[in-house]
Amino acid sequence: MRRGSILDQLNKILFKESDTTNIVAMSGLGGIGKTQIALELAYQVRARFKDCSIFWMSATIKESIENAFIGAARALRIPGFENNKANAKELVRDFLSNETAGRWAFGV
């Protein structure tokens, strides 16, 4: 399947008009272009929705996920993220669950 048609399908799934959150997972062997498609989609989303925040997180190991959420909390300036006992994942989830957070997308 061509990259353009995959991007078209992803756009249809992710941006159909509904009140639900749309989630997509891409899978396949290493080296087939999943990351390139996700990056291109992120650039297209950012160009289309200027008010959309894009978060790209490494999920290779547990520590990288934790660090990515700490980085997101810092970037979003969420109060309390600097507390060593704070759960950055919960802080980011709660922050982004609020309507005032606006549009956002995660790439992992």
N, CA, C and O atoms as a GROMACS GRO file, in nm:
protein
  432
    1MET      N    1   0.085  -0.118   0.000
    1MET     CA    2   0.000   0.000   0.000
    1MET      C    3   0.089   0.124   0.000
    1MET      O    4   0.191   0.128   0.069
    2ARG      N    5   0.052   0.222  -0.075
    2ARG     CA    6   0.130   0.345  -0.084
    2ARG      C    7   0.115   0.430   0.041
    2ARG      O    8   0.011   0.428   0.108
    3ARG      N    9   0.220   0.505   0.071
    3ARG     CA   10   0.220   0.591   0.190
    3ARG      C   11   0.105   0.693   0.186
    3ARG      O   12   0.041   0.718   0.287
    4GLY      N   13   0.080   0.751   0.067
    4GLY     CA   14  -0.027   0.850   0.055
    4GLY      C   15  -0.164   0.792   0.089
    4GLY      O   16  -0.243   0.857   0.156
    5SER      N   17  -0.192   0.670   0.045
    5SER     CA   18  -0.322   0.610   0.074
    5SER      C   19  -0.333   0.573   0.222
    5SER      O   20  -0.441   0.579   0.280
    6ILE      N   21  -0.222   0.535   0.283
    6ILE     CA   22  -0.223   0.506   0.428
    6ILE      C   23  -0.252   0.634   0.504
    6ILE      O   24  -0.331   0.633   0.598
    7LEU      N   25  -0.188   0.744   0.465
    7LEU     CA   26  -0.214   0.872   0.531
    7LEU      C   27  -0.359   0.915   0.513
    7LEU      O   28  -0.420   0.967   0.606
    8ASP      N   29  -0.415   0.892   0.395
    8ASP     CA   30  -0.556   0.924   0.370
    8ASP      C   31  -0.646   0.844   0.464
    8ASP      O   32  -0.740   0.898   0.522
    9GLN      N   33  -0.618   0.715   0.477
    9GLN     CA   34  -0.699   0.631   0.566
    9GLN      C   35  -0.688   0.677   0.712
    9GLN      O   36  -0.788   0.684   0.783
   10LEU      N   37  -0.566   0.709   0.755
   10LEU     CA   38  -0.547   0.757   0.892
   10LEU      C   39  -0.623   0.886   0.916
   10LEU      O   40  -0.685   0.902   1.022
   11ASN      N   41  -0.618   0.977   0.821
   11ASN     CA   42  -0.692   1.102   0.835
   11ASN      C   43  -0.842   1.078   0.845
   11ASN      O   44  -0.911   1.144   0.923
   12LYS      N   45  -0.894   0.985   0.766
   12LYS     CA   46  -1.038   0.955   0.772
   12LYS      C   47  -1.077   0.898   0.908
   12LYS      O   48  -1.181   0.932   0.963
   13ILE      N   49  -0.993   0.811   0.962
   13ILE     CA   50  -1.022   0.750   1.091
   13ILE      C   51  -1.011   0.852   1.204
   13ILE      O   52  -1.098   0.860   1.290
   14LEU      N   53  -0.904   0.927   1.202
   14LEU     CA   54  -0.875   1.017   1.314
   14LEU      C   55  -0.961   1.143   1.315
   14LEU      O   56  -0.988   1.198   1.422
   15PHE      N   57  -1.004   1.188   1.199
   15PHE     CA   58  -1.071   1.318   1.194
   15PHE      C   59  -1.215   1.312   1.146
   15PHE      O   60  -1.267   1.410   1.094
   16LYS      N   61  -1.279   1.197   1.164
   16LYS     CA   62  -1.422   1.192   1.133
   16LYS      C   63  -1.496   1.265   1.245
   16LYS      O   64  -1.454   1.265   1.361
   17GLU      N   65  -1.604   1.328   1.207
   17GLU     CA   66  -1.683   1.406   1.304
   17GLU      C   67  -1.754   1.313   1.400
   17GLU      O   68  -1.843   1.237   1.360
   18SER      N   69  -1.717   1.319   1.526
   18SER     CA   70  -1.784   1.240   1.629
   18SER      C   71  -1.746   1.295   1.765
   18SER      O   72  -1.654   1.377   1.777
   19ASP      N   73  -1.816   1.250   1.866
   19ASP     CA   74  -1.787   1.292   2.003
   19ASP      C   75  -1.691   1.196   2.072
   19ASP      O   76  -1.665   1.210   2.192
   20THR      N   77  -1.640   1.100   2.000
   20THR     CA   78  -1.554   1.000   2.061
   20THR      C   79  -1.407   1.030   2.029
   20THR      O   80  -1.376   1.100   1.932
   21THR      N   81  -1.320   0.978   2.111
   21THR     CA   82  -1.177   0.987   2.087
   21THR      C   83  -1.138   0.876   1.991
   21THR      O   84  -1.179   0.762   2.007
   22ASN      N   85  -1.060   0.909   1.892
   22ASN     CA   86  -1.018   0.812   1.793
   22ASN      C   87  -0.874   0.773   1.818
   22ASN      O   88  -0.787   0.859   1.834
   23ILE      N   89  -0.849   0.644   1.821
   23ILE     CA   90  -0.716   0.590   1.847
   23ILE      C   91  -0.678   0.497   1.733
   23ILE      O   92  -0.760   0.417   1.688
   24VAL      N   93  -0.555   0.509   1.688
   24VAL     CA   94  -0.504   0.424   1.581
   24VAL      C   95  -0.369   0.368   1.624
   24VAL      O   96  -0.288   0.439   1.683
   25ALA      N   97  -0.347   0.242   1.596
   25ALA     CA   98  -0.217   0.180   1.620
   25ALA      C   99  -0.167   0.125   1.487
   25ALA      O  100  -0.240   0.057   1.414
   26MET      N  101  -0.041   0.153   1.458
   26MET     CA  102   0.021   0.096   1.338
   26MET      C  103   0.116  -0.013   1.386
   26MET      O  104   0.188   0.003   1.485
   27SER      N  105   0.116  -0.123   1.313
   27SER     CA  106   0.207  -0.231   1.350
   27SER      C  107   0.268  -0.288   1.223
   27SER      O  108   0.213  -0.274   1.114
   28GLY      N  109   0.379  -0.352   1.240
   28GLY     CA  110   0.445  -0.416   1.127
   28GLY      C  111   0.592  -0.438   1.158
   28GLY      O  112   0.642  -0.396   1.262
   29LEU      N  113   0.658  -0.504   1.068
   29LEU     CA  114   0.799  -0.531   1.085
   29LEU      C  115   0.880  -0.402   1.089
   29LEU      O  116   0.839  -0.301   1.032
   30GLY      N  117   0.994  -0.408   1.156
   30GLY     CA  118   1.082  -0.293   1.160
   30GLY      C  119   1.131  -0.256   1.021
   30GLY      O  120   1.160  -0.342   0.939
   31GLY      N  121   1.139  -0.125   0.996
   31GLY     CA  122   1.194  -0.079   0.870
   31GLY      C  123   1.095  -0.062   0.757
   31GLY      O  124   1.136  -0.034   0.644
   32ILE      N  125   0.964  -0.080   0.784
   32ILE     CA  126   0.868  -0.068   0.673
   32ILE      C  127   0.811   0.074   0.660
   32ILE      O  128   0.735   0.102   0.567
   33GLY      N  129   0.849   0.164   0.754
   33GLY     CA  130   0.809   0.303   0.739
   33GLY      C  131   0.702   0.353   0.835
   33GLY      O  132   0.643   0.459   0.811
   34LYS      N  133   0.675   0.280   0.944
   34LYS     CA  134   0.572   0.323   1.038
   34LYS      C  135   0.604   0.460   1.099
   34LYS      O  136   0.518   0.547   1.107
   35THR      N  137   0.728   0.478   1.139
   35THR     CA  138   0.768   0.605   1.201
   35THR      C  139   0.757   0.719   1.101
   35THR      O  140   0.711   0.827   1.137
   36GLN      N  141   0.798   0.697   0.978
   36GLN     CA  142   0.789   0.802   0.876
   36GLN      C  143   0.645   0.842   0.849
   36GLN      O  144   0.615   0.960   0.830
   37ILE      N  145   0.556   0.745   0.846
   37ILE     CA  146   0.414   0.774   0.827
   37ILE      C  147   0.360   0.854   0.945
   37ILE      O  148   0.288   0.952   0.926
   38ALA      N  149   0.394   0.812   1.067
   38ALA     CA  150   0.348   0.882   1.187
   38ALA      C  151   0.401   1.025   1.191
   38ALA      O  152   0.328   1.118   1.227
   39LEU      N  153   0.527   1.043   1.154
   39LEU     CA  154   0.584   1.179   1.152
   39LEU      C  155   0.516   1.266   1.047
   39LEU      O  156   0.484   1.382   1.074
   40GLU      N  157   0.493   1.211   0.929
   40GLU     CA  158   0.426   1.287   0.825
   40GLU      C  159   0.285   1.324   0.869
   40GLU      O  160   0.239   1.436   0.845
   41LEU      N  161   0.216   1.231   0.933
   41LEU     CA  162   0.082   1.260   0.984
   41LEU      C  163   0.087   1.372   1.089
   41LEU      O  164   0.003   1.461   1.088
   42ALA      N  165   0.186   1.367   1.177
   42ALA     CA  166   0.200   1.471   1.280
   42ALA      C  167   0.222   1.608   1.215
   42ALA      O  168   0.163   1.706   1.259
   43TYR      N  169   0.306   1.614   1.112
   43TYR     CA  170   0.329   1.741   1.042
   43TYR      C  171   0.202   1.790   0.973
   43TYR      O  172   0.172   1.909   0.974
   44GLN      N  173   0.128   1.698   0.913
   44GLN     CA  174   0.003   1.736   0.847
   44GLN      C  175  -0.099   1.788   0.948
   44GLN      O  176  -0.167   1.888   0.924
   45VAL      N  177  -0.110   1.720   1.062
   45VAL     CA  178  -0.204   1.763   1.167
   45VAL      C  179  -0.166   1.902   1.216
   45VAL      O  180  -0.253   1.988   1.232
   46ARG      N  181  -0.038   1.924   1.241
   46ARG     CA  182   0.007   2.054   1.292
   46ARG      C  183  -0.019   2.164   1.190
   46ARG      O  184  -0.056   2.275   1.229
   47ALA      N  185  -0.002   2.135   1.061
   47ALA     CA  186  -0.028   2.235   0.957
   47ALA      C  187  -0.178   2.263   0.944
   47ALA      O  188  -0.219   2.376   0.919
   48ARG      N  189  -0.258   2.160   0.962
   48ARG     CA  190  -0.404   2.173   0.947
   48ARG      C  191  -0.469   2.238   1.068
   48ARG      O  192  -0.561   2.318   1.054
   49PHE      N  193  -0.422   2.203   1.187
   49PHE     CA  194  -0.479   2.254   1.312
   49PHE      C  195  -0.369   2.328   1.388
   49PHE      O  196  -0.296   2.269   1.466
   50LYS      N  197  -0.359   2.458   1.364
   50LYS     CA  198  -0.252   2.538   1.425
   50LYS      C  199  -0.257   2.536   1.578
   50LYS      O  200  -0.156   2.558   1.644
   51ASP      N  201  -0.375   2.511   1.634
   51ASP     CA  202  -0.391   2.511   1.780
   51ASP      C  203  -0.368   2.373   1.841
   51ASP      O  204  -0.390   2.354   1.961
   52CYS      N  205  -0.325   2.277   1.761
   52CYS     CA  206  -0.308   2.139   1.809
   52CYS      C  207  -0.168   2.118   1.863
   52CYS      O  208  -0.069   2.153   1.798
   53SER      N  209  -0.159   2.060   1.982
   53SER     CA  210  -0.030   2.023   2.040
   53SER      C  211   0.000   1.879   2.002
   53SER      O  212  -0.087   1.792   2.012
   54ILE      N  213   0.122   1.853   1.959
   54ILE     CA  214   0.166   1.719   1.922
   54ILE      C  215   0.270   1.674   2.023
   54ILE      O  216   0.368   1.744   2.047
   55PHE      N  217   0.250   1.556   2.081
   55PHE     CA  218   0.345   1.499   2.176
   55PHE      C  219   0.401   1.371   2.116
   55PHE      O  220   0.326   1.280   2.080
   56TRP      N  221   0.533   1.365   2.104
   56TRP     CA  222   0.600   1.246   2.050
   56TRP      C  223   0.680   1.187   2.164
   56TRP      O  224   0.768   1.253   2.219
   57MET      N  225   0.651   1.063   2.199
   57MET     CA  226   0.714   1.000   2.315
   57MET      C  227   0.780   0.869   2.278
   57MET      O  228   0.726   0.790   2.200
   58SER      N  229   0.896   0.847   2.336
   58SER     CA  230   0.964   0.719   2.320
   58SER      C  231   0.903   0.621   2.419
   58SER      O  232   0.885   0.654   2.536
   59ALA      N  233   0.873   0.503   2.372
   59ALA     CA  234   0.815   0.400   2.460
   59ALA      C  235   0.896   0.272   2.454
   59ALA      O  236   0.841   0.162   2.464
   60THR      N  237   1.027   0.287   2.436
   60THR     CA  238   1.111   0.168   2.423
   60THR      C  239   1.130   0.096   2.556
   60THR      O  240   1.133  -0.027   2.559
   61ILE      N  241   1.142   0.171   2.663
   61ILE     CA  242   1.155   0.111   2.796
   61ILE      C  243   1.073   0.194   2.894
   61ILE      O  244   1.038   0.308   2.865
   62LYS      N  245   1.043   0.136   3.010
   62LYS     CA  246   0.957   0.202   3.108
   62LYS      C  247   1.012   0.340   3.147
   62LYS      O  248   0.935   0.435   3.161
   63GLU      N  249   1.142   0.350   3.165
   63GLU     CA  250   1.201   0.477   3.207
   63GLU      C  251   1.184   0.586   3.101
   63GLU      O  252   1.166   0.703   3.134
   64SER      N  253   1.190   0.547   2.974
   64SER     CA  254   1.173   0.648   2.869
   64SER      C  255   1.030   0.701   2.867
   64SER      O  256   1.007   0.818   2.837
   65ILE      N  257   0.934   0.616   2.899
   65ILE     CA  258   0.794   0.661   2.907
   65ILE      C  259   0.778   0.759   3.022
   65ILE      O  260   0.717   0.864   3.007
   66GLU      N  261   0.833   0.722   3.138
   66GLU     CA  262   0.825   0.811   3.254
   66GLU      C  263   0.888   0.947   3.221
   66GLU      O  264   0.830   1.051   3.250
   67ASN      N  265   1.007   0.945   3.162
   67ASN     CA  266   1.076   1.069   3.128
   67ASN      C  267   0.999   1.151   3.025
   67ASN      O  268   0.998   1.274   3.031
   68ALA      N  269   0.934   1.083   2.931
   68ALA     CA  270   0.855   1.153   2.830
   68ALA      C  271   0.737   1.225   2.894
   68ALA      O  272   0.706   1.338   2.856
   69PHE      N  273   0.671   1.162   2.989
   69PHE     CA  274   0.558   1.228   3.057
   69PHE      C  275   0.606   1.342   3.144
   69PHE      O  276   0.539   1.445   3.155
   70ILE      N  277   0.722   1.327   3.206
   70ILE     CA  278   0.779   1.438   3.284
   70ILE      C  279   0.809   1.555   3.191
   70ILE      O  280   0.781   1.671   3.224
   71GLY      N  281   0.864   1.525   3.074
   71GLY     CA  282   0.891   1.629   2.975
   71GLY      C  283   0.764   1.698   2.927
   71GLY      O  284   0.761   1.819   2.908
   72ALA      N  285   0.659   1.620   2.906
   72ALA     CA  286   0.530   1.677   2.864
   72ALA      C  287   0.473   1.765   2.973
   72ALA      O  288   0.422   1.873   2.945
   73ALA      N  289   0.480   1.720   3.097
   73ALA     CA  290   0.430   1.800   3.210
   73ALA      C  291   0.508   1.930   3.221
   73ALA      O  292   0.451   2.036   3.248
   74ARG      N  293   0.638   1.923   3.200
   74ARG     CA  294   0.721   2.044   3.205
   74ARG      C  295   0.684   2.139   3.090
   74ARG      O  296   0.668   2.259   3.112
   75ALA      N  297   0.671   2.085   2.969
   75ALA     CA  298   0.637   2.166   2.853
   75ALA      C  299   0.500   2.233   2.868
   75ALA      O  300   0.480   2.346   2.824
   76LEU      N  301   0.408   2.161   2.931
   76LEU     CA  302   0.274   2.215   2.953
   76LEU      C  303   0.265   2.305   3.076
   76LEU      O  304   0.162   2.368   3.102
   77ARG      N  305   0.375   2.309   3.152
   77ARG     CA  306   0.382   2.389   3.276
   77ARG      C  307   0.270   2.352   3.373
   77ARG      O  308   0.202   2.438   3.429
   78ILE      N  309   0.254   2.221   3.393
   78ILE     CA  310   0.151   2.172   3.484
   78ILE      C  311   0.201   2.189   3.627
   78ILE      O  312   0.308   2.139   3.662
   79PRO      N  313   0.126   2.259   3.710
   79PRO     CA  314   0.168   2.278   3.848
   79PRO      C  315   0.186   2.144   3.919
   79PRO      O  316   0.102   2.055   3.907
   80GLY      N  317   0.295   2.130   3.993
   80GLY     CA  318   0.320   2.010   4.070
   80GLY      C  319   0.407   1.907   4.001
   80GLY      O  320   0.446   1.809   4.064
   81PHE      N  321   0.439   1.927   3.872
   81PHE     CA  322   0.518   1.825   3.802
   81PHE      C  323   0.659   1.811   3.859
   81PHE      O  324   0.721   1.705   3.848
   82GLU      N  325   0.710   1.919   3.920
   82GLU     CA  326   0.847   1.914   3.972
   82GLU      C  327   0.857   1.836   4.103
   82GLU      O  328   0.968   1.808   4.150
   83ASN      N  329   0.744   1.802   4.163
   83ASN     CA  330   0.743   1.723   4.286
   83ASN      C  331   0.786   1.580   4.252
   83ASN      O  332   0.725   1.515   4.167
   84ASN      N  333   0.891   1.533   4.317
   84ASN     CA  334   0.945   1.399   4.288
   84ASN      C  335   0.843   1.288   4.309
   84ASN      O  336   0.855   1.182   4.247
   85LYS      N  337   0.744   1.310   4.394
   85LYS     CA  338   0.645   1.206   4.421
   85LYS      C  339   0.522   1.219   4.330
   85LYS      O  340   0.431   1.135   4.336
   86ALA      N  341   0.518   1.322   4.248
   86ALA     CA  342   0.404   1.342   4.159
   86ALA      C  343   0.406   1.237   4.048
   86ALA      O  344   0.513   1.198   4.000
   87ASN      N  345   0.289   1.192   4.008
   87ASN     CA  346   0.276   1.098   3.898
   87ASN      C  347   0.255   1.178   3.770
   87ASN      O  348   0.145   1.227   3.743
   88ALA      N  349   0.362   1.191   3.691
   88ALA     CA  350   0.356   1.274   3.571
   88ALA      C  351   0.250   1.225   3.473
   88ALA      O  352   0.184   1.306   3.409
   89LYS      N  353   0.233   1.093   3.461
   89LYS     CA  354   0.132   1.040   3.368
   89LYS      C  355  -0.007   1.087   3.408
   89LYS      O  356  -0.087   1.129   3.324
   90GLU      N  357  -0.036   1.081   3.538
   90GLU     CA  358  -0.168   1.126   3.585
   90GLU      C  359  -0.185   1.276   3.567
   90GLU      O  360  -0.292   1.322   3.529
   91LEU      N  361  -0.079   1.353   3.596
   91LEU     CA  362  -0.087   1.498   3.578
   91LEU      C  363  -0.116   1.534   3.433
   91LEU      O  364  -0.201   1.619   3.405
   92VAL      N  365  -0.045   1.471   3.341
   92VAL     CA  366  -0.066   1.499   3.198
   92VAL      C  367  -0.204   1.454   3.154
   92VAL      O  368  -0.274   1.526   3.084
   93ARG      N  369  -0.244   1.333   3.196
   93ARG     CA  370  -0.378   1.283   3.161
   93ARG      C  371  -0.487   1.378   3.210
   93ARG      O  372  -0.578   1.415   3.135
   94ASP      N  373  -0.477   1.418   3.336
   94ASP     CA  374  -0.578   1.508   3.392
   94ASP      C  375  -0.579   1.643   3.320
   94ASP      O  376  -0.685   1.699   3.292
   95PHE      N  377  -0.461   1.694   3.292
   95PHE     CA  378  -0.450   1.823   3.223
   95PHE      C  379  -0.514   1.815   3.084
   95PHE      O  380  -0.593   1.902   3.047
   96LEU      N  381  -0.479   1.711   3.007
   96LEU     CA  382  -0.530   1.700   2.870
   96LEU      C  383  -0.676   1.659   2.865
   96LEU      O  384  -0.742   1.677   2.762
   97SER      N  385  -0.729   1.604   2.974
   97SER     CA  386  -0.871   1.567   2.980
   97SER      C  387  -0.961   1.689   2.995
   97SER      O  388  -1.081   1.681   2.972
   98ASN      N  389  -0.903   1.800   3.034
   98ASN     CA  390  -0.978   1.923   3.052
   98ASN      C  391  -1.001   1.989   2.916
   98ASN      O  392  -0.909   1.994   2.833
   99GLU      N  393  -1.121   2.039   2.891
   99GLU     CA  394  -1.152   2.102   2.763
   99GLU      C  395  -1.062   2.220   2.732
   99GLU      O  396  -1.039   2.251   2.616
  100THR      N  397  -1.011   2.286   2.835
  100THR     CA  398  -0.926   2.402   2.811
  100THR      C  399  -0.792   2.364   2.751
  100THR      O  400  -0.718   2.451   2.705
  101ALA      N  401  -0.758   2.235   2.749
  101ALA     CA  402  -0.631   2.190   2.692
  101ALA      C  403  -0.630   2.204   2.540
  101ALA      O  404  -0.524   2.209   2.479
  102GLY      N  405  -0.748   2.210   2.478
  102GLY     CA  406  -0.754   2.221   2.334
  102GLY      C  407  -0.726   2.090   2.263
  102GLY      O  408  -0.738   1.982   2.323
  103ARG      N  409  -0.690   2.099   2.137
  103ARG     CA  410  -0.661   1.980   2.056
  103ARG      C  411  -0.522   1.928   2.087
  103ARG      O  412  -0.430   2.006   2.114
  104TRP      N  413  -0.507   1.797   2.083
  104TRP     CA  414  -0.375   1.738   2.104
  104TRP      C  415  -0.371   1.600   2.044
  104TRP      O  416  -0.475   1.537   2.021
  105ALA      N  417  -0.250   1.554   2.018
  105ALA     CA  418  -0.229   1.419   1.966
  105ALA      C  419  -0.099   1.364   2.023
  105ALA      O  420  -0.003   1.438   2.045
  106PHE      N  421  -0.096   1.234   2.047
  106PHE     CA  422   0.023   1.165   2.097
  106PHE      C  423   0.076   1.073   1.988
  106PHE      O  424   0.000   1.006   1.918
  107GLY      N  425   0.206   1.070   1.977
  107GLY     CA  426   0.275   0.973   1.894
  107GLY      C  427   0.371   0.898   1.984
  107GLY      O  428   0.450   0.959   2.055
  108VAL      N  429   0.364   0.768   1.982
  108VAL     CA  430   0.452   0.688   2.070
  108VAL      C  431   0.530   0.591   1.984
  108VAL      O  432   0.610   0.513   2.036
   0.00000   0.00000   0.00000
